[in-house]
Amino acid sequence: MNRRRTLGVHNAPKSPRWAKEYATMPKANENLISFPQESTSSVLDQILREGAREMLARAIEDEVAAYVDGREHLVDASGRRQVVRNGYLPERSIQTPMGSVEVKQPRVRDRRDADEREVFRSSILPPYLRKTKSLEDLLPWLYLKGISTGDFSEALQALLGPDSPGLSASTITRLKAGWEQEYKDWSRRSLKGKRFPYFWADGVYFNVRLEDPGNARQCILVLMGATAEGKKELIAVADGYRESEQSWRELLLDVKRRGLRIAPELATGDGALGFWKALRQVYPKTRDQRCWLHKTANVLNKMPKSVQAKAKSMLHDIWMASTREDAHKAFDLFVETFRGKYPAAAACLEKDREALLAFYDFPSEHWIHLRTTNPIESTFATVRLRTDKTKGCGSRIACLTMVFKLALSAQKKWRALNGAKLLADVIDGVVFEDGVRKEAA
């Protein structure tokens, strides 16, 4: 049986009889078109930059034209228009994620007297703008996601090309200084008129490299809330001393002083006594909901690994029960099962029974949000990623501002509460039983 053999570069025939014929055969790459050495991506970047420049120039021209046309009625005694085009301002370069884009802004001249004269300010191209907003957002994210200041130039060149003036490690130094001021302004903002039916509170710990070794662990107190419209919102971020009652009390008193006078209906947090003691002093009518994630971890830590899988499944049966009665039955079963051999674990669960089951008095659509402090935990996983890469933050204020910036960025992607419309009933004091609205008799 004859077997065909494919001729290629690596299996050229060695026989002299075939050598001459093989040499005249077309090779696989002879029909391909040769392109210049410049990469296709760089050509595309150039096209995109040119398109962006033209679109920007056209938009600015239209904006100026609309501004001038809207003042065509302003004329002097001779009928000459007072607001006219007057050439161009000096060309400037705008740094964008596509690279540098050169733009020229038309100049507007107002011939009226000084007391009547207006100054044209472009909403598209503000004065002194050198970087687009998207690029300004990119810079802190590069830093906050683990790029060190020493590697910044290389990272930016890879993203924006080699011609990226003004984007260096020193840029981040200036940005961090700006973040500190931004955090201070945000921490003083008014909360008047705000209403948060639900709170989530937690203390998040980070390593700080440049602090005294005995005080190298920093606790950031985080308070989140659900608005009346069902959106999750960051309320406060503060540097606390551990999770002490005094630290939490100062934070809660501060938000109350800034306008948050109406107490939330329910607050979810871990077992740290400092927060709950402070909450009772500042918002005594707010009900407690212990976080099931923290409680599960605390209970399992008091049990050997050989039984943790079974215990975890039984704990899951409690907080996933459809009614409070079923939850109590699963609760009793867990306590009776493990009380004999593991009394510490059973006691750890038993002491917070009512606070662990408080969510049954609220709409069932909200249970998934109320049973844990996961809105905070999931957000600060990214912060821990950054601090792990950099072996901790340099200073306490650097850590605090990093937490603040990352949390604000994450807030844009937080999803609204399920059944957001039911928050109106919660605010109005409607009674819910096992997650279902209880109609008045």
Summary of the structure (lengths in Angstrom):
residues: 441
radius of gyration: 32.3
end to end distance: 93.5
largest distance: 105.2
contacts: 1209
relative contact order: 0.09
helix: 48%
strand: 15%
